Amino acid sequence: MARYYYEARNKKGRAVTGEMSAVSEEELYQKLKTEGKYLIDARDMQESRSYHQLSPLMLSEFNRELSDMLGAGVPLVRCLTILSQEETRKKKDREILTGVLKAVRQGEALSDAMEQQKGAFPALMIHMYRAAENGGNLGGTAMRLSLHYEKEHHLDTRIKGAVTYPKILAVMSVLMVIFIMSFILPQLSELFDNMSQLPLPTRILFGISDFIGTHGIGLLTVLIILVLLFLLLFRIPAVRRKRDEWKLKIPVAGKLLSVIYTARFARSLSSLYRSGLPIVNAMQIARRTIGNSYIEGQFDEVISLLKEGHCLSEAVDHINGFRKKLSSVIRVGEESGDMAVMLDSLADAFDYESEMATGRLISYLEPALIIGMAVIIGFIMIAVMMPIYDSYSAIGTSVYY
């Protein structure tokens, strides 16, 4: 049983917070409802204290190997023993798997043993194994989870790989400007001290250089304080939701993020639906895999509509941040009776679309960074060369006359 920190509103509309133990967010919702409170947001306190979360690649490998061994008839305890002793895994990963093994040896179910590992395993995986334990299909569930996290790993890898070069270019540009301002320009200042009048670009450039040189430590301190302040602000749920809402409105990048969030939700919901979980419980779990608190916050209304008897496609259509194609595909799945296949197909299509969109975004970003760096360097060169050119022109004129 997990312990949640919750935010809710009472019958008078006042905000209330507190802690409560519950098996799931759905049970937490029901408990608060009996107390006359309406759940707004909930956070698993055990997961928030997690010291190490397993990566999608590690989860994919773990589930594939577990599926293969279970399919070959190897007992679960033996499977976990082999997996926890694998020397190629990181030390922290082996410690987590060892903790799961110890709990299973003590009679705990695999899903409960995973839940005890301080948030190392995602909620989607825990609930799918719990459903598989009731249905007796642990090996098949492990294989589905392996494919799920393999695709998630590939998507994360593509995104990280695509933004690596722009990040390097941006950092190099900043470092180059700092180097020129801090070391090159101060050495040229003596050259221009004897000049009576400097061009405006030169005065601006040396003014910036002098300011950085004089207040460099103060600027760095202010920058660090601002970064820490923003990090603290983003821990506030309301601020975090506003930031995530703003992300979706960024030109070009907002559409890409919407595609990625839709693909994650579709794949998670498909995996949970295939496991036999009730649609309300599946939605409660799938919302936590999206990665955008603004979208996740809209699920309370969606779940309320489902409880009132509305169909899933109609309820999902109310969510702002998903692609409209999602509700259309779910509606087709509801009519055909094969929603899991339709969701998998949609997730694959959006994975491909996100890859193409990432490529387009980078194709815009790289030239913009190069042009920006060229403008800055060009301004510095012009500001330095103008007084030198003026001095040579003045010398040539005086010699001529």
Summary of the structure (lengths in Angstrom):
residues: 401
radius of gyration: 28.5
end to end distance: 94.7
largest distance: 102.9
contacts: 1187
relative contact order: 0.08
helix: 74%
strand: 6%
